[in-house]
Amino acid sequence: MEIKTLAKGSCNCGRVTFSVTVPIDSVFVCHCSICRKATGSGGIAVTVVPTSSLVIETGQDLIQSWEKPNHDWLTNFCKRCGSPVPGKNDEQNSFIPVSLLDAGHESLEVKHHLFVDSKASWEEIGKTGKQHKGAFGV
């Protein structure tokens, strides 16, 4: 049985590439101070997919991980260009920074804003997406 690729993505230098075999329909924007520092922006927009549906096609050897000490937080990035790249979210799921998607993102919209109580004072949250004071469901 052939597995159909529904989205493809890459880092800034194009060395880390990946595909996704499930539909992507939700974007979560995290506004916490850790994500702001990791990206140098107002936060990070990600989608979450089952780990089994994410295939790193090239550049696995270029993926570096950093775990914040005394925290349950991990980020992955390309060692060559510094782009954030997909990583493990929990035991069953992986996150994908949606800005890496080269195709398969045309109809995406923000569904949830996380840690809005921690957002930067200069940041304005758009009109789409449910706002959560903390993590999803809070």
N, C-alpha and C positions, 0 to 999 in steps of 0.2 A: 504494500500500500504506500502510495506516494504521500508525503507530508507537504502540505501547501504552505509556503511562506506568505504571511500576511503583512509583514512590515520588515524593513531593513534599516540599519543604522550604522554609524561609524563615528569615531572620534575626530578631532580636528585635523590630525595629520593623515587620517585614513588607514592607519596601520591596524587598529582594533576595529573589527567589523562584526556585526551580529545580525541574526534574523529572529523573528518571532512567528510562532505558528498558531497563535490564537488572536482573535480580534482584540484590539486595544480600544477601550471606550471611555476610560476615566483618567483624569489628570488630578493629581493631588499636589498642592503647592505647600511646602513646609516653610514657615517663616521663622523658625527657631534660630537662636543666635549661633548654634553650631553649624547649621546649614548655610547661614549667611557668611560665616567666616570661611567655610569650605569652598564656597563659590565666588566670594567677593561681590555678591549681589544681595538682593532682598530675600533670597531663599533659593529653593530648587523646586522645579516642576518635574514630577516623576509619574510614571504609571507603574502598576504592580501586576505581574503575570506569574503563573505557575513556573517554577524553575525548570520543569521539564519541557516547557514551550520556548525557552530562550536558548539559542545556539550561538556560542561565540565562534565565529567562523575563522577569523584570523587575529593574530596579535595576543593570544593568551599569555605569552611570555612577557608582554609589555604591560600587563595589568599589575599595578602595585596597590596594596591595601594599606589603610591606616585606620587604626582603632583608637578612639579617644580614651585615654586612661580613666578608669573608674566610671565608665559609662557603657551603656549598651548601644553603641553607635559605631558604625563602620562606614568608610567611604572607599571607593575604588577609583583609580585614575590611571590614565595612560602615562607611562614613564617618559615617553618621548615628547608629547605635546601638553600634558597636564589636564586634558579634558576629563571631566568625571565620566565614568563608564559604568555599565550595569553591574549590579552586585546583589548579594544575598540579602533579602529583607528579613526572612525568618526561615524556619525549617522547610516550608513548602513553596515559598514565594521569593521572587527576585524583583528588584526595582530597576527601572530603566529611566534615566534622565530623558525626558521627551525631546529636548533640544537636539539630541543625537539622531533622531529619526530622519532618515533620508526620504522615506516613502512610507505610506500607511498611517499618516497622521492628519490627513486633510480635514477630517470631520471631528477632531477632538475638541473637547471643551473642559474647562476646569469644573470638577464636581465638588471638591473639598479643599478648604484652606485650613492647614493645621498650625497649631501654636500661634494663633493670631494675637494672643496676649503678650507674646514675645517679639512681635514684629518691630522692625526699625521705625523710629518716629517719622522718618521721611517717606516711608512707603505707604502707598495707597492701594488698597485691595480692590480689584475690579468687582463688577456687579454679579458675575456668575460664581456659583459654588457656595456650598454651605460652609459657614465659618465655625471652627471649633477652637475653644480656648486652649486645648492641649492636643493630645494625639487624637486620631480618628475615633469618633464615637463619644468624645468628651465634650 
